[in-house]
Amino acid sequence: MTVPTSYDLYTPRKCDATGQIISAKDHSSVQINIAKVDASGRAIPGAYETVILGGKVRHGSEADDSMNRICQQRNLIANVWSAIH
């Protein structure tokens, strides 16, 4: 039996809004899985898009705009976000 010599206990994640690495101590970061749907609007089991937002974005009250922008870029929602209000 072979014993692994090293373990990866923590895999760092990057914020999709800022591109910054989220530290292990950032307890206000979130990972949201958005289900992919078929033509009839039903969720496809096991198929989803993941959006990761760091605590800095959430504390700065930018999470909703960032979420809309990211989902729009990934063609998950229609054009609902624009930089000019």
Beta strands, then each sheet from edge to edge (+ up, - down):
strand 1: 13-14
strand 2: 21-22
strand 3: 30-37
strand 4: 43-53
sheet 1: 1+ 2-
sheet 2: 3+ 4-
end
